[in-house]
């Protein structure tokens, strides 16, 4: 049986770093094992705009996989010149400060001119690249488009129309319901157009992939034409090959590690207060914190206000393999769900890597979220509401008591094998084959 030929279109690809690149990369890594031959089209890193870089991820791209890189037409060069900022904004300018006139201008332009997002200028370059492949006689069985940026889904919309390809739309995040969407100051016309694009993608894709059950519920409500059968929950996962290093929790500290971005939006201030109080009440337990990744100034202030800076190690963004190493060299892992609208469906990719590390997890966030259900299913930790100071302090006391008996709090092997990247890719391959045979 010949392999199925899949066209994978994703903006984020090595050397891009961050959470967004992992999903498509790991699917592509494992698809050849399931008789699917992917061809990747992505942006030329010299022309694209990545918030962070991670050169280590290139090692996950199979040598047999063809990767085509295209030009792009985006506004980020002008943004840098006019604002004097060198860092590419996250969320299409939505997180930028409102104090700068130039930044306010760009945010308005982003919300009302670049619909659905500023990277839409990449689309015509991708369409031209696919046209050239077909002109050479190449054919594909299906196309897989991954977003954000959600403008990538408009490429899938056009390719299905032109070449009658089976189309899988992979939406890692909500679209018009994303938490920062209200900050874009869209006019009624811009809101209507954005919602129209979203609805067209959801209605015309042959299959829609989402990362959590709540996100599926969110998208299902966008049109009466949508059926539950079109949506497939394929969460993010962990790659077993990333966890070959043995677990080595420190014997001289109860070390709580958080990886990734943390800001005031995650509301860990009461948890930090509980850590400070627990340390005061348990002077014989060397309680320590470690944050690996971006820590906002507000969270740094919260650490200072609780006299925790001397107990805290702050490590800037590191390559993915180093991030995993920090997990394995921890006692307990901390994660938090941002306190934003529609946060019940936020299921960060790192939660699966936390599971693979087999450490107790403390999650600050809503108890009825998809993340909470996952931790409960795997018996991997405790979810504590943002305002549950008493429960936080009690839980930390319990961890101290356990640490006194044994400095390793590692859990037994958890029931998380179904969330390995290979197992999830097997589901994706089955879905692709099912679409082609129907």
SULSUL-V397194 format. One record per residue. PHI is phi in whole degrees, -180 to 180 (* if undefined). NEAR is the number of other ideal C-beta (glycine too) atoms within 10 Angstrom. D_FIRST is the distance of its C-alpha to the first C-alpha in Angstrom with 2 decimals. Layout:
phi=PHI near=NEAR d_first=D_FIRST
phi=PHI near=NEAR d_first=D_FIRST
This chain:
phi=* near=4 d_first=0.00
phi=-76 near=7 d_first=3.81
phi=-71 near=13 d_first=6.51
phi=-74 near=19 d_first=9.02
phi=-101 near=14 d_first=12.22
phi=-114 near=24 d_first=15.28
phi=-93 near=26 d_first=18.82
phi=-108 near=26 d_first=21.14
phi=-117 near=27 d_first=24.82
phi=-147 near=24 d_first=27.38
phi=-71 near=27 d_first=30.92
phi=-88 near=25 d_first=31.37
phi=-158 near=25 d_first=29.52
phi=-49 near=20 d_first=30.94
phi=-89 near=15 d_first=33.75
phi=-61 near=22 d_first=34.58
phi=-112 near=22 d_first=35.66
phi=90 near=20 d_first=36.46
phi=-69 near=16 d_first=34.60
phi=-62 near=24 d_first=32.89
phi=-80 near=24 d_first=30.57
phi=-63 near=26 d_first=29.19
phi=-64 near=23 d_first=26.93
phi=-64 near=23 d_first=24.67
phi=-59 near=24 d_first=24.84
phi=-72 near=24 d_first=23.70
phi=-60 near=25 d_first=20.82
phi=-63 near=24 d_first=19.62
phi=-59 near=20 d_first=20.30
phi=-101 near=22 d_first=18.02
phi=-58 near=24 d_first=15.17
phi=-58 near=16 d_first=13.10
phi=-71 near=12 d_first=13.23
phi=-118 near=17 d_first=11.39
phi=63 near=13 d_first=8.31
phi=-124 near=23 d_first=10.79
phi=-102 near=16 d_first=12.32
phi=-87 near=24 d_first=15.97
phi=-118 near=19 d_first=18.59
phi=-99 near=20 d_first=22.05
phi=-115 near=25 d_first=25.08
phi=-141 near=23 d_first=28.33
phi=-88 near=23 d_first=31.99
phi=-65 near=13 d_first=33.66
phi=-62 near=14 d_first=35.60
phi=-75 near=7 d_first=38.58
phi=-110 near=15 d_first=38.75
phi=-81 near=22 d_first=37.60
phi=-130 near=20 d_first=39.71
phi=-109 near=19 d_first=38.78
phi=-64 near=16 d_first=41.29
phi=-141 near=18 d_first=40.36
phi=-116 near=15 d_first=38.49
phi=-147 near=21 d_first=36.57
phi=-67 near=10 d_first=35.50
phi=-67 near=16 d_first=34.12
phi=-70 near=21 d_first=31.06
phi=-60 near=12 d_first=29.59
phi=-66 near=11 d_first=28.61
phi=-86 near=20 d_first=25.93
phi=-84 near=15 d_first=24.01
phi=-61 near=13 d_first=21.14
phi=-62 near=4 d_first=21.80
phi=-80 near=8 d_first=18.27
phi=-89 near=15 d_first=18.86
phi=-83 near=9 d_first=20.61
phi=-120 near=16 d_first=23.74
phi=-106 near=16 d_first=25.80
phi=-115 near=17 d_first=29.40
phi=-117 near=19 d_first=31.66
phi=-71 near=16 d_first=35.35
phi=-153 near=21 d_first=36.94
phi=-132 near=12 d_first=40.22
phi=-132 near=20 d_first=41.78
phi=-90 near=18 d_first=45.39
phi=-70 near=17 d_first=45.45
phi=-63 near=10 d_first=47.30
phi=-64 near=12 d_first=50.12
phi=-59 near=22 d_first=50.09
phi=-62 near=14 d_first=50.73
phi=-66 near=10 d_first=53.51
phi=-80 near=15 d_first=55.36
phi=-99 near=19 d_first=55.13
phi=76 near=8 d_first=55.41
phi=-95 near=15 d_first=52.60
phi=-95 near=6 d_first=49.92
phi=-81 near=10 d_first=47.54
phi=-70 near=16 d_first=44.94
phi=-70 near=21 d_first=45.69
phi=-82 near=17 d_first=43.36
phi=59 near=18 d_first=42.55
phi=60 near=25 d_first=43.47
phi=79 near=27 d_first=47.14
phi=-67 near=18 d_first=47.65
phi=-93 near=13 d_first=48.78
phi=-79 near=22 d_first=51.29
phi=-62 near=11 d_first=55.01
phi=-92 near=9 d_first=57.09
phi=-81 near=7 d_first=60.10
phi=-91 near=15 d_first=59.08
phi=-61 near=10 d_first=59.68
phi=-63 near=15 d_first=56.84
phi=-68 near=18 d_first=54.40
phi=-64 near=15 d_first=55.59
phi=-63 near=14 d_first=55.14
phi=-65 near=23 d_first=51.58
phi=-65 near=22 d_first=50.73
phi=-65 near=16 d_first=52.09
phi=-62 near=16 d_first=50.23
phi=-58 near=23 d_first=46.97
phi=-76 near=24 d_first=47.42
phi=-120 near=17 d_first=48.60
phi=-112 near=11 d_first=47.22
phi=-92 near=21 d_first=43.88
phi=-113 near=22 d_first=42.14
phi=-86 near=25 d_first=40.00
phi=-165 near=25 d_first=40.48
phi=-68 near=23 d_first=41.62
phi=-90 near=24 d_first=38.16
phi=-63 near=21 d_first=37.46
phi=-63 near=16 d_first=38.45
phi=-75 near=28 d_first=35.09
phi=-57 near=21 d_first=33.24
phi=-66 near=15 d_first=34.20
phi=-70 near=18 d_first=33.05
phi=-67 near=25 d_first=29.55
phi=-61 near=18 d_first=29.41
phi=-66 near=11 d_first=30.57
phi=-63 near=15 d_first=27.90
phi=-68 near=24 d_first=25.11
phi=-58 near=13 d_first=26.96
phi=-67 near=11 d_first=26.98
phi=-64 near=15 d_first=23.23
phi=-68 near=13 d_first=22.75
phi=-64 near=8 d_first=25.57
phi=-85 near=7 d_first=23.67
phi=95 near=6 d_first=20.81
phi=-78 near=12 d_first=18.48
phi=-134 near=10 d_first=16.69
phi=-130 near=20 d_first=15.63
phi=-86 near=18 d_first=14.10
phi=-158 near=23 d_first=16.79
phi=-128 near=24 d_first=19.86
phi=-121 near=27 d_first=21.38
phi=-114 near=30 d_first=25.14
phi=-114 near=26 d_first=27.21
phi=-145 near=26 d_first=30.99
phi=-68 near=22 d_first=33.88
phi=-67 near=22 d_first=34.89
phi=-68 near=26 d_first=34.31
phi=-60 near=22 d_first=34.71
phi=-60 near=26 d_first=31.08
phi=-67 near=29 d_first=30.18
phi=-69 near=21 d_first=31.93
phi=-66 near=25 d_first=29.35
phi=-60 near=25 d_first=26.64
phi=-58 near=19 d_first=29.03
phi=-73 near=15 d_first=29.39
phi=-67 near=23 d_first=25.75
phi=-64 near=19 d_first=24.88
phi=-67 near=11 d_first=27.80
phi=-75 near=12 d_first=27.00
phi=-118 near=15 d_first=23.27
phi=56 near=8 d_first=22.55
phi=-77 near=20 d_first=20.13
phi=-68 near=20 d_first=19.40
phi=-128 near=25 d_first=21.80
phi=-109 near=24 d_first=22.27
phi=-98 near=26 d_first=25.86
phi=-102 near=26 d_first=26.54
phi=-110 near=26 d_first=30.33
phi=-73 near=21 d_first=31.57
phi=-135 near=17 d_first=35.17
phi=-60 near=22 d_first=37.16
phi=-106 near=24 d_first=38.05
phi=-76 near=19 d_first=41.49
phi=-102 near=17 d_first=42.29
phi=-60 near=19 d_first=41.85
phi=-59 near=18 d_first=45.04
phi=-93 near=15 d_first=46.48
phi=-60 near=19 d_first=45.90
phi=-68 near=13 d_first=49.52
phi=-80 near=17 d_first=50.73
phi=-80 near=24 d_first=49.33
phi=53 near=12 d_first=52.33
phi=-75 near=20 d_first=50.39
phi=-73 near=11 d_first=52.38
phi=-55 near=7 d_first=51.69
phi=-65 near=10 d_first=49.87
phi=-64 near=18 d_first=47.62
phi=-63 near=16 d_first=46.87
phi=-64 near=12 d_first=46.04
phi=-67 near=15 d_first=43.66
phi=-60 near=21 d_first=41.89
phi=-66 near=15 d_first=41.47
phi=-67 near=12 d_first=40.26
phi=-59 near=20 d_first=37.46
phi=-59 near=21 d_first=36.48
phi=-65 near=17 d_first=36.53
phi=-61 near=14 d_first=34.51
phi=-63 near=25 d_first=31.70
phi=-64 near=21 d_first=31.70
phi=-77 near=15 d_first=31.88
phi=-97 near=15 d_first=29.29
phi=-65 near=23 d_first=26.50
phi=-75 near=19 d_first=23.70
phi=-149 near=20 d_first=23.92
phi=-118 near=22 d_first=26.64
phi=-102 near=24 d_first=26.26
phi=-133 near=25 d_first=29.54
phi=-98 near=23 d_first=30.71
phi=-152 near=24 d_first=33.25
phi=-60 near=16 d_first=34.31
phi=-69 near=22 d_first=37.50
phi=-65 near=26 d_first=35.81
phi=-60 near=20 d_first=33.75
phi=-60 near=15 d_first=37.09
phi=-63 near=19 d_first=38.55
phi=-70 near=24 d_first=35.94
phi=-60 near=16 d_first=35.86
phi=-81 near=9 d_first=39.52
phi=-81 near=17 d_first=39.04
phi=-159 near=12 d_first=38.48
phi=-69 near=7 d_first=38.96
phi=-79 near=10 d_first=35.75
phi=-87 near=16 d_first=33.65
phi=-115 near=8 d_first=32.19
phi=-61 near=8 d_first=31.45
phi=-65 near=7 d_first=27.90
phi=-73 near=17 d_first=26.99
phi=-96 near=20 d_first=28.02
phi=-131 near=15 d_first=26.13
phi=-85 near=16 d_first=28.09
phi=-118 near=18 d_first=26.08
phi=-68 near=20 d_first=28.92
phi=-69 near=21 d_first=29.17
phi=-152 near=26 d_first=28.81
phi=-127 near=25 d_first=29.43
phi=-99 near=21 d_first=27.39
phi=-57 near=13 d_first=28.04
phi=-68 near=13 d_first=28.12
phi=-79 near=20 d_first=31.12
phi=-120 near=18 d_first=33.15
phi=-82 near=8 d_first=33.41
phi=-69 near=12 d_first=37.13
phi=-70 near=7 d_first=39.37
phi=-74 near=15 d_first=41.48
phi=-136 near=12 d_first=45.04
phi=-63 near=20 d_first=47.28
phi=-67 near=14 d_first=50.74
phi=-92 near=9 d_first=53.47
phi=-108 near=8 d_first=56.26
phi=-162 near=17 d_first=55.22
phi=-93 near=24 d_first=53.62
phi=-103 near=23 d_first=51.34
phi=-102 near=24 d_first=49.73
phi=-114 near=25 d_first=47.05
phi=-121 near=25 d_first=45.68
phi=-116 near=26 d_first=42.98
phi=101 near=19 d_first=42.37
phi=-78 near=19 d_first=44.76
phi=-138 near=22 d_first=47.76
phi=-133 near=16 d_first=50.39
phi=-61 near=15 d_first=53.21
phi=-61 near=19 d_first=50.82
phi=-84 near=24 d_first=49.38
phi=50 near=18 d_first=52.88
phi=-101 near=25 d_first=53.06
phi=-62 near=19 d_first=56.80
phi=-70 near=19 d_first=57.87
phi=-64 near=26 d_first=55.41
phi=-64 near=18 d_first=56.96
phi=-63 near=17 d_first=60.38
phi=-66 near=23 d_first=59.31
phi=-62 near=24 d_first=58.09
phi=-62 near=18 d_first=61.47
phi=-68 near=16 d_first=63.39
phi=-62 near=20 d_first=61.31
phi=-63 near=21 d_first=61.99
phi=-66 near=10 d_first=65.71
phi=-82 near=12 d_first=65.83
phi=-127 near=18 d_first=63.87
phi=-64 near=8 d_first=65.39
phi=-83 near=6 d_first=64.18
phi=-104 near=19 d_first=60.49
phi=-75 near=15 d_first=59.33
phi=-80 near=23 d_first=57.27
phi=-132 near=21 d_first=55.26
phi=-119 near=20 d_first=52.97
phi=-140 near=19 d_first=50.32
phi=-116 near=23 d_first=48.68
phi=-111 near=22 d_first=45.84
phi=126 near=19 d_first=45.18
phi=-80 near=15 d_first=47.22
phi=-116 near=20 d_first=50.34
phi=-68 near=14 d_first=52.44
phi=-61 near=9 d_first=56.17
phi=-63 near=14 d_first=56.88
phi=-69 near=22 d_first=55.13
phi=-61 near=15 d_first=56.94
phi=-64 near=12 d_first=60.17
phi=-63 near=20 d_first=59.33
phi=-63 near=23 d_first=58.84
phi=-66 near=11 d_first=62.19
phi=-63 near=13 d_first=63.98
phi=-99 near=19 d_first=62.93
phi=54 near=11 d_first=63.96
phi=-106 near=18 d_first=60.43
phi=-61 near=12 d_first=59.95
phi=-70 near=7 d_first=61.14
phi=-95 near=19 d_first=58.65
phi=-118 near=18 d_first=55.74
phi=-106 near=12 d_first=53.44
phi=-109 near=14 d_first=52.04
phi=-120 near=15 d_first=49.11
phi=-64 near=9 d_first=47.70
phi=-50 near=18 d_first=44.03
phi=-126 near=17 d_first=42.05
phi=-57 near=15 d_first=38.47
phi=-58 near=22 d_first=35.97
phi=-64 near=14 d_first=35.88
phi=-69 near=14 d_first=39.69
phi=-60 near=22 d_first=39.70
phi=-62 near=22 d_first=37.63
phi=-61 near=17 d_first=40.09
phi=-64 near=21 d_first=42.98
phi=-61 near=22 d_first=41.45
phi=-70 near=19 d_first=41.27
phi=-103 near=17 d_first=44.86
phi=-125 near=29 d_first=46.27
phi=-95 near=23 d_first=47.93
phi=-136 near=21 d_first=47.09
phi=-115 near=26 d_first=44.89
phi=-112 near=23 d_first=46.19
phi=-136 near=24 d_first=44.34
phi=-145 near=22 d_first=45.78
phi=-99 near=25 d_first=44.65
phi=-60 near=17 d_first=46.48
phi=-86 near=15 d_first=49.14
phi=-134 near=12 d_first=47.89
phi=-58 near=13 d_first=47.08
phi=60 near=15 d_first=43.83
phi=-85 near=17 d_first=43.49
phi=-64 near=21 d_first=42.31
phi=-95 near=23 d_first=38.69
phi=-76 near=22 d_first=38.97
phi=-127 near=23 d_first=36.61
phi=-58 near=21 d_first=36.76
phi=-58 near=20 d_first=33.82
phi=-69 near=21 d_first=36.26
phi=-62 near=27 d_first=36.92
phi=-74 near=23 d_first=33.60
phi=-72 near=23 d_first=34.54
phi=-59 near=28 d_first=37.94
phi=-60 near=23 d_first=36.33
phi=-66 near=22 d_first=34.40
phi=-77 near=25 d_first=37.73
phi=59 near=19 d_first=39.18
phi=-110 near=25 d_first=42.51
phi=-61 near=20 d_first=44.68
phi=-112 near=21 d_first=44.14
phi=-107 near=23 d_first=46.97
phi=-116 near=24 d_first=45.86
phi=-97 near=23 d_first=48.53
phi=163 near=23 d_first=47.71
phi=-69 near=17 d_first=47.54
phi=-76 near=14 d_first=47.11
phi=-106 near=10 d_first=45.07
phi=-84 near=20 d_first=42.42
phi=-64 near=23 d_first=38.69
phi=-64 near=26 d_first=39.36
phi=-64 near=20 d_first=42.05
phi=-63 near=17 d_first=39.82
phi=-65 near=22 d_first=37.19
phi=-64 near=22 d_first=39.87
phi=-67 near=13 d_first=41.30
phi=-59 near=12 d_first=37.98
phi=-92 near=19 d_first=37.45
phi=58 near=11 d_first=41.15
phi=-105 near=22 d_first=41.17
phi=169 near=25 d_first=44.39
phi=-126 near=18 d_first=47.01
phi=-102 near=23 d_first=47.12
phi=-124 near=24 d_first=50.59
phi=-59 near=15 d_first=51.82
phi=-55 near=18 d_first=53.30
phi=-102 near=10 d_first=56.85
phi=-90 near=17 d_first=56.63
phi=-59 near=16 d_first=58.88
phi=-61 near=11 d_first=60.22
phi=-66 near=14 d_first=56.81
phi=-62 near=25 d_first=55.67
phi=-64 near=19 d_first=58.74
phi=-62 near=14 d_first=58.43
phi=-65 near=20 d_first=54.78
phi=-65 near=25 d_first=55.70
phi=-60 near=16 d_first=58.58
phi=-62 near=12 d_first=56.25
phi=-64 near=22 d_first=53.93
phi=-62 near=17 d_first=57.04
phi=-62 near=11 d_first=58.11
phi=-66 near=16 d_first=54.74
phi=-66 near=21 d_first=54.79
phi=-61 near=12 d_first=58.22
phi=-80 near=7 d_first=56.86
phi=-158 near=10 d_first=53.69
phi=-69 near=17 d_first=52.81
phi=-98 near=13 d_first=49.08
phi=-102 near=17 d_first=48.05
phi=-53 near=16 d_first=44.35
phi=-86 near=16 d_first=42.64
phi=-66 near=7 d_first=40.73
phi=-54 near=8 d_first=36.95
phi=-88 near=16 d_first=36.22
phi=-88 near=12 d_first=33.69
phi=-118 near=20 d_first=31.74
phi=-59 near=11 d_first=28.40
phi=-66 near=12 d_first=26.76
phi=-102 near=20 d_first=27.83
phi=-69 near=20 d_first=26.11
phi=-60 near=23 d_first=24.10
phi=-65 near=17 d_first=21.01
phi=-64 near=14 d_first=21.49
phi=-69 near=21 d_first=22.14
phi=-67 near=23 d_first=19.08
phi=-60 near=15 d_first=16.99
phi=-64 near=15 d_first=18.87
phi=-63 near=22 d_first=18.22
phi=-61 near=20 d_first=14.42
phi=-63 near=11 d_first=14.82
phi=-66 near=17 d_first=17.23
phi=-60 near=23 d_first=15.15
phi=-64 near=16 d_first=12.35
phi=-65 near=11 d_first=15.35
phi=-64 near=15 d_first=16.98
phi=-73 near=12 d_first=14.23
phi=-90 near=6 d_first=14.02
phi=-82 near=7 d_first=17.83
